[in-house]
Amino acid sequence: MRYSIRVATHTGVVARGRIVNVSMTGALVEAPLPVTLLSYVKVQFNSASNGRPTMVEGQVIRKESTGFALEWREMSPEIVEALGVRPATSPQERIPRLVFQRATAASPFGRLPIE
């Protein structure tokens, strides 16, 4: 999921970028924007639900070589819908499902010593 965005600092520096990973609580942003940890930035994108420009603010919580990770300052159902993120509705969707397979006799990893 990639969104083209405009991102701006509170000092007025603006850059184009993209959201490469988004969740209910934040996003990973690729943008050539000089940010500092714990600073706030404004992110503008077109809503996935209606195409309208949407602005949301987030706090920089991690810096990466190609951008930064941020946590949304205020989460609302409208912002989540605009980003196209669907919250989990059932307990099964919230908890990752683990799948285990039995080792076959031909498998070299059938029995490993436990240390």
N, CA, C and O atoms as a DFTB+ gen file, in Angstrom:
460 C
 N C O
     1  1       0.841      -1.160       0.000
     2  2       0.000       0.000       0.000
     3  2       0.895       1.235       0.000
     4  3       1.635       1.459       0.958
     5  1       0.838       2.026      -1.047
     6  2       1.658       3.238      -1.145
     7  2       0.775       4.424      -1.477
     8  3      -0.054       4.361      -2.385
     9  1       0.957       5.497      -0.739
    10  2       0.207       6.730      -0.960
    11  2       1.180       7.837      -1.318
    12  3       2.200       8.002      -0.648
    13  1       0.887       8.595      -2.355
    14  2       1.650       9.802      -2.633
    15  2       1.165      10.864      -1.666
    16  3      -0.037      11.049      -1.471
    17  1       2.118      11.559      -1.064
    18  2       1.776      12.539      -0.029
    19  2       2.609      13.802      -0.195
    20  3       3.591      13.835      -0.936
    21  1       2.189      14.826       0.511
    22  2       2.991      16.024       0.767
    23  2       3.164      16.056       2.268
    24  3       2.211      15.832       3.014
    25  1       4.355      16.329       2.707
    26  2       4.625      16.361       4.138
    27  2       5.338      17.670       4.461
    28  3       6.193      18.126       3.702
    29  1       4.977      18.268       5.595
    30  2       5.535      19.575       5.960
    31  2       5.900      19.610       7.435
    32  3       5.219      19.029       8.280
    33  1       6.991      20.305       7.719
    34  2       7.385      20.518       9.116
    35  2       6.701      21.788       9.612
    36  3       6.133      22.547       8.827
    37  1       6.761      22.011      10.924
    38  2       6.157      23.223      11.487
    39  2       6.961      24.469      11.138
    40  3       6.483      25.590      11.315
    41  1       8.186      24.274      10.641
    42  2       8.990      25.425      10.224
    43  2       8.712      25.807       8.774
    44  3       9.277      26.777       8.268
    45  1       7.842      25.048       8.100
    46  2       7.448      25.397       6.742
    47  2       8.172      24.652       5.631
    48  3       7.914      24.917       4.456
    49  1       9.065      23.733       5.961
    50  2       9.753      22.945       4.941
    51  2       8.776      21.896       4.428
    52  3       8.177      21.160       5.212
    53  1       8.613      21.831       3.089
    54  2       7.642      20.925       2.471
    55  2       8.356      20.004       1.488
    56  3       9.292      20.421       0.806
    57  1       7.911      18.750       1.419
    58  2       8.482      17.789       0.474
    59  2       7.387      16.841       0.007
    60  3       6.390      16.623       0.694
    61  1       7.598      16.289      -1.168
    62  2       6.726      15.218      -1.653
    63  2       7.342      13.901      -1.212
    64  3       8.561      13.766      -1.110
    65  1       6.484      12.949      -0.957
    66  2       6.965      11.654      -0.525
    67  2       5.887      10.613      -0.709
    68  3       4.954      10.789      -1.492
    69  1       6.029       9.523       0.027
    70  2       5.002       8.496      -0.027
    71  2       4.980       7.716       1.280
    72  3       5.997       7.542       1.952
    73  1       3.786       7.259       1.609
    74  2       3.609       6.369       2.745
    75  2       3.794       4.962       2.204
    76  3       3.079       4.543       1.294
    77  1       4.748       4.235       2.760
    78  2       5.010       2.876       2.277
    79  2       4.429       1.807       3.192
    80  3       4.294       0.649       2.795
    81  1       4.087       2.193       4.408
    82  2       3.476       1.261       5.342
    83  2       2.600       2.086       6.271
    84  3       3.048       3.091       6.822
    85  1       1.362       1.668       6.446
    86  2       0.438       2.437       7.276
    87  2      -0.309       1.510       8.217
    88  3      -0.612       0.366       7.877
    89  1      -0.602       2.019       9.402
    90  2      -1.370       1.248      10.375
    91  2      -2.333       2.181      11.089
    92  3      -2.401       3.374      10.793
    93  1      -3.069       1.625      12.021
    94  2      -4.015       2.420      12.801
    95  2      -3.295       3.478      13.637
    96  3      -3.878       4.517      13.948
    97  1      -2.046       3.229      14.002
    98  2      -1.355       4.132      14.915
    99  2      -0.294       5.011      14.267
   100  3       0.184       5.954      14.896
   101  1       0.086       4.721      13.016
   102  2       1.125       5.528      12.399
   103  2       1.474       5.064      11.008
   104  3       0.726       4.313      10.382
   105  1       2.632       5.521      10.523
   106  2       3.035       5.204       9.158
   107  2       4.545       5.296       9.005
   108  3       5.229       5.952       9.791
   109  1       5.050       4.619       7.971
   110  2       6.436       4.748       7.551
   111  2       6.425       5.602       6.303
   112  3       5.771       5.262       5.317
   113  1       7.146       6.709       6.339
   114  2       7.133       7.698       5.268
   115  2       8.494       7.751       4.589
   116  3       9.527       7.847       5.252
   117  1       8.484       7.686       3.260
   118  2       9.702       7.942       2.486
   119  2       9.589       9.358       1.958
   120  3       8.702       9.665       1.162
   121  1      10.491      10.220       2.404
   122  2      10.484      11.616       1.960
   123  2      11.831      12.249       2.279
   124  3      12.422      11.980       3.325
   125  1      12.312      13.093       1.369
   126  2      13.584      13.781       1.614
   127  2      13.373      15.026       2.476
   128  3      13.635      16.147       2.040
   129  1      12.903      14.817       3.682
   130  2      12.565      15.929       4.570
   131  2      13.446      15.861       5.810
   132  3      13.500      14.824       6.471
   133  1      14.136      16.948       6.136
   134  2      14.962      16.938       7.345
   135  2      14.064      17.065       8.578
   136  3      13.501      18.128       8.841
   137  1      13.939      15.970       9.326
   138  2      13.096      15.977      10.521
   139  2      13.937      15.625      11.734
   140  3      15.000      15.017      11.612
   141  1      13.458      16.008      12.891
   142  2      14.114      15.627      14.131
   143  2      13.178      14.722      14.913
   144  3      11.956      14.820      14.798
   145  1      13.769      13.839      15.709
   146  2      12.967      12.944      16.525
   147  2      12.040      13.735      17.438
   148  3      12.423      14.764      17.995
   149  1      10.831      13.245      17.579
   150  2       9.784      13.797      18.424
   151  2       9.197      15.112      17.905
   152  3       8.384      15.738      18.584
   153  1       9.608      15.533      16.703
   154  2       8.980      16.711      16.101
   155  2       7.669      16.294      15.443
   156  3       7.438      15.109      15.202
   157  1       6.818      17.265      15.155
   158  2       5.541      16.988      14.506
   159  2       5.601      17.415      13.047
   160  3       6.204      18.434      12.711
   161  1       4.977      16.636      12.197
   162  2       4.873      16.959      10.776
   163  2       3.407      16.827      10.359
   164  3       2.627      16.103      10.979
   165  1       3.060      17.544       9.297
   166  2       1.722      17.432       8.728
   167  2       1.820      16.634       7.440
   168  3       2.706      16.870       6.618
   169  1       0.906      15.686       7.267
   170  2       0.882      14.829       6.096
   171  2      -0.425      15.084       5.360
   172  3      -1.504      15.018       5.949
   173  1      -0.319      15.377       4.057
   174  2      -1.513      15.597       3.242
   175  2      -1.564      14.533       2.158
   176  3      -0.557      14.249       1.509
   177  1      -2.743      13.944       1.963
   178  2      -2.943      12.913       0.951
   179  2      -4.390      12.977       0.493
   180  3      -5.226      13.619       1.129
   181  1      -4.679      12.310      -0.610
   182  2      -6.057      12.220      -1.076
   183  2      -6.720      11.030      -0.413
   184  3      -6.170       9.929      -0.401
   185  1      -7.897      11.250       0.135
   186  2      -8.629      10.230       0.858
   187  2      -8.924       9.024      -0.019
   188  3      -9.319       9.168      -1.176
   189  1      -8.728       7.825       0.541
   190  2      -9.057       6.585      -0.168
   191  2     -10.564       6.408      -0.280
   192  3     -11.044       5.708      -1.171
   193  1     -11.317       7.044       0.626
   194  2     -12.764       6.860       0.622
   195  2     -13.488       7.801      -0.332
   196  3     -14.470       7.402      -0.958
   197  1     -13.018       9.061      -0.459
   198  2     -13.749      10.005      -1.314
   199  2     -12.864      10.858      -2.217
   200  3     -13.378      11.703      -2.950
   201  1     -11.555      10.661      -2.183
   202  2     -10.646      11.391      -3.058
   203  2     -10.326      12.809      -2.629
   204  3      -9.543      13.486      -3.294
   205  1     -10.904      13.271      -1.550
   206  2     -10.667      14.643      -1.084
   207  2      -9.315      14.756      -0.388
   208  3      -8.857      13.804       0.244
   209  1      -8.672      15.930      -0.503
   210  2      -7.423      16.135       0.236
   211  2      -7.676      16.031       1.739
   212  3      -8.639      16.595       2.259
   213  1      -6.802      15.305       2.425
   214  2      -6.931      15.086       3.861
   215  2      -5.604      15.420       4.522
   216  3      -4.541      15.076       4.007
   217  1      -5.669      16.094       5.666
   218  2      -4.465      16.481       6.401
   219  2      -4.491      15.801       7.764
   220  3      -5.512      15.806       8.452
   221  1      -3.373      15.223       8.142
   222  2      -3.240      14.594       9.451
   223  2      -1.863      14.935      10.000
   224  3      -0.915      15.130       9.238
   225  1      -1.755      15.008      11.311
   226  2      -0.485      15.347      11.931
   227  2       0.058      14.135      12.665
   228  3      -0.697      13.350      13.238
   229  1       1.381      13.992      12.642
   230  2       2.014      12.883      13.337
   231  2       3.328      13.307      13.958
   232  3       3.917      14.320      13.582
   233  1       3.777      12.513      14.916
   234  2       5.041      12.773      15.597
   235  2       6.096      11.803      15.085
   236  3       5.847      10.601      14.993
   237  1       7.263      12.317      14.754
   238  2       8.371      11.498      14.270
   239  2       8.909      10.676      15.435
   240  3       9.365      11.220      16.440
   241  1       8.848       9.346      15.280
   242  2       9.303       8.472      16.363
   243  2      10.549       7.670      15.986
   244  3      11.183       7.058      16.845
   245  1      10.899       7.675      14.685
   246  2      12.104       6.959      14.233
   247  2      12.565       7.559      12.918
   248  3      11.748       7.918      12.070
   249  1      13.870       7.665      12.753
   250  2      14.423       8.139      11.491
   251  2      15.029       6.961      10.738
   252  3      15.678       6.100      11.332
   253  1      14.813       6.931       9.433
   254  2      15.339       5.888       8.556
   255  2      16.229       6.549       7.514
   256  3      16.241       7.775       7.400
   257  1      16.975       5.752       6.752
   258  2      17.852       6.317       5.728
   259  2      17.051       6.990       4.606
   260  3      17.539       7.934       3.986
   261  1      15.838       6.517       4.343
   262  2      15.032       7.092       3.252
   263  2      13.842       7.896       3.751
   264  3      13.043       8.376       2.947
   265  1      13.711       8.050       5.044
   266  2      12.566       8.787       5.569
   267  2      12.450       8.648       7.073
   268  3      13.440       8.742       7.799
   269  1      11.220       8.421       7.535
   270  2      10.976       8.381       8.966
   271  2       9.668       7.665       9.268
   272  3       8.806       7.506       8.404
   273  1       9.546       7.237      10.523
   274  2       8.307       6.637      11.005
   275  2       7.623       7.653      11.894
   276  3       8.271       8.383      12.644
   277  1       6.302       7.689      11.799
   278  2       5.572       8.612      12.643
   279  2       4.375       7.941      13.279
   280  3       3.848       6.946      12.783
   281  1       3.962       8.521      14.398
   282  2       2.776       8.064      15.116
   283  2       1.738       9.168      14.987
   284  3       2.035      10.340      15.221
   285  1       0.508       8.788      14.611
   286  2      -0.542       9.787      14.441
   287  2      -0.761      10.538      15.744
   288  3      -0.782       9.942      16.821
   289  1      -0.922      11.838      15.639
   290  2      -1.154      12.657      16.835
   291  2      -2.546      12.419      17.388
   292  3      -2.735      12.311      18.599
   293  1      -3.503      12.341      16.507
   294  2      -4.881      12.111      16.919
   295  2      -5.500      11.116      15.957
   296  3      -5.520      11.342      14.747
   297  1      -5.995      10.033      16.483
   298  2      -6.597       9.023      15.622
   299  2      -8.107       9.165      15.693
   300  3      -8.697       9.259      16.769
   301  1      -8.710       9.177      14.519
   302  2     -10.163       9.233      14.454
   303  2     -10.630       8.261      13.382
   304  3      -9.863       7.930      12.478
   305  1     -11.862       7.801      13.463
   306  2     -12.371       6.891      12.438
   307  2     -12.299       7.480      11.029
   308  3     -12.107       6.743      10.061
   309  1     -12.451       8.793      10.905
   310  2     -12.400       9.434       9.590
   311  2     -11.011       9.325       8.968
   312  3     -10.886       9.090       7.766
   313  1      -9.980       9.491       9.770
   314  2      -8.611       9.402       9.259
   315  2      -8.305       7.965       8.856
   316  3      -7.707       7.722       7.808
   317  1      -8.715       7.021       9.687
   318  2      -8.485       5.612       9.378
   319  2      -9.173       5.250       8.069
   320  3      -8.586       4.572       7.225
   321  1     -10.404       5.694       7.899
   322  2     -11.137       5.422       6.657
   323  2     -10.461       6.094       5.470
   324  3     -10.363       5.499       4.397
   325  1      -9.993       7.328       5.649
   326  2      -9.341       8.060       4.565
   327  2      -8.071       7.356       4.107
   328  3      -7.727       7.405       2.926
   329  1      -7.368       6.701       5.034
   330  2      -6.149       5.980       4.688
   331  2      -6.430       4.604       4.103
   332  3      -5.528       3.949       3.580
   333  1      -7.666       4.175       4.192
   334  2      -8.008       2.870       3.651
   335  2      -7.608       1.725       4.554
   336  3      -7.553       0.578       4.112
   337  1      -7.326       2.020       5.827
   338  2      -6.956       0.989       6.792
   339  2      -8.237       0.449       7.402
   340  3      -9.053       1.212       7.919
   341  1      -8.415      -0.860       7.343
   342  2      -9.612      -1.487       7.907
   343  2      -9.252      -2.093       9.247
   344  3      -8.431      -3.009       9.310
   345  1      -9.857      -1.595      10.332
   346  2      -9.543      -2.172      11.638
   347  2     -10.067      -3.595      11.753
   348  3     -11.053      -3.959      11.112
   349  1      -9.405      -4.385      12.565
   350  2      -9.856      -5.764      12.804
   351  2     -11.193      -5.725      13.526
   352  3     -11.387      -4.938      14.452
   353  1     -12.114      -6.582      13.096
   354  2     -13.441      -6.576      13.689
   355  2     -13.694      -7.767      14.588
   356  3     -14.544      -7.698      15.476
   357  1     -12.984      -8.845      14.381
   358  2     -13.201     -10.018      15.220
   359  2     -11.906     -10.374      15.931
   360  3     -10.827      -9.997      15.473
   361  1     -11.998     -11.101      17.053
   362  2     -10.769     -11.492      17.756
   363  2      -9.821     -12.298      16.880
   364  3      -8.604     -12.192      17.038
   365  1     -10.349     -13.105      15.954
   366  2      -9.499     -13.909      15.077
   367  2      -8.677     -13.024      14.148
   368  3      -7.553     -13.382      13.795
   369  1      -9.222     -11.870      13.743
   370  2      -8.477     -10.972      12.861
   371  2      -7.404     -10.213      13.621
   372  3      -6.391      -9.833      13.034
   373  1      -7.601      -9.981      14.919
   374  2      -6.649      -9.214      15.712
   375  2      -5.433     -10.035      16.108
   376  3      -4.351      -9.482      16.307
   377  1      -5.597     -11.353      16.226
   378  2      -4.520     -12.224      16.685
   379  2      -3.954     -12.981      15.487
   380  3      -4.701     -13.669      14.791
   381  1      -2.660     -12.870      15.232
   382  2      -2.082     -13.623      14.115
   383  2      -2.261     -15.123      14.327
   384  3      -2.136     -15.625      15.444
   385  1      -2.549     -15.812      13.262
   386  2      -2.738     -17.261      13.333
   387  2      -1.413     -17.952      13.073
   388  3      -0.760     -17.696      12.061
   389  1      -1.020     -18.823      13.977
   390  2       0.212     -19.575      13.805
   391  2      -0.123     -20.946      13.250
   392  3      -1.073     -21.592      13.693
   393  1       0.648     -21.379      12.295
   394  2       0.422     -22.680      11.680
   395  2       1.675     -23.516      11.890
   396  3       2.773     -23.111      11.510
   397  1       1.502     -24.681      12.496
   398  2       2.615     -25.586      12.725
   399  2       2.396     -26.841      11.885
   400  3       1.272     -27.320      11.740
   401  1       3.479     -27.357      11.341
   402  2       3.398     -28.598      10.579
   403  2       4.245     -29.644      11.273
   404  3       5.289     -29.343      11.852
   405  1       3.780     -30.864      11.205
   406  2       4.556     -31.955      11.788
   407  2       5.739     -32.272      10.891
   408  3       5.635     -32.252       9.664
   409  1       6.853     -32.562      11.518
   410  2       8.041     -32.950      10.757
   411  2       7.840     -34.364      10.237
   412  3       7.339     -35.231      10.954
   413  1       8.226     -34.592       9.003
   414  2       8.117     -35.928       8.424
   415  2       9.385     -36.710       8.738
   416  3      10.401     -36.131       9.122
   417  1       9.321     -38.024       8.574
   418  2      10.481     -38.876       8.851
   419  2      11.646     -38.528       7.943
   420  3      12.801     -38.690       8.335
   421  1      11.364     -38.051       6.732
   422  2      12.423     -37.721       5.783
   423  2      13.068     -36.373       6.098
   424  3      14.116     -36.043       5.543
   425  1      12.462     -35.609       6.966
   426  2      12.972     -34.287       7.276
   427  2      14.219     -34.371       8.147
   428  3      14.198     -35.059       9.168
   429  1      15.301     -33.695       7.779
   430  2      16.502     -33.716       8.616
   431  2      16.303     -32.935       9.917
   432  3      17.115     -33.041      10.836
   433  1      15.223     -32.152       9.995
   434  2      14.973     -31.346      11.182
   435  2      13.900     -31.977      12.069
   436  3      13.363     -31.323      12.963
   437  1      13.594     -33.244      11.819
   438  2      12.542     -33.923      12.575
   439  2      12.791     -33.897      14.081
   440  3      11.871     -33.646      14.860
   441  1      14.020     -34.153      14.487
   442  2      14.339     -34.136      15.918
   443  2      15.651     -33.393      16.112
   444  3      16.709     -33.833      15.661
   445  1      15.560     -32.287      16.777
   446  2      16.745     -31.502      17.093
   447  2      16.954     -31.549      18.597
   448  3      15.984     -31.518      19.355
   449  1      18.210     -31.624      19.044
   450  2      18.437     -31.624      20.503
   451  2      18.080     -30.264      21.098
   452  3      18.325     -29.220      20.493
   453  1      17.512     -30.295      22.264
   454  2      17.173     -29.063      22.973
   455  2      18.284     -28.785      23.977
   456  3      18.652     -29.652      24.770
   457  1      18.803     -27.587      23.933
   458  2      19.896     -27.230      24.838
   459  2      19.435     -26.244      25.861
   460  3      20.220     -25.824      26.711
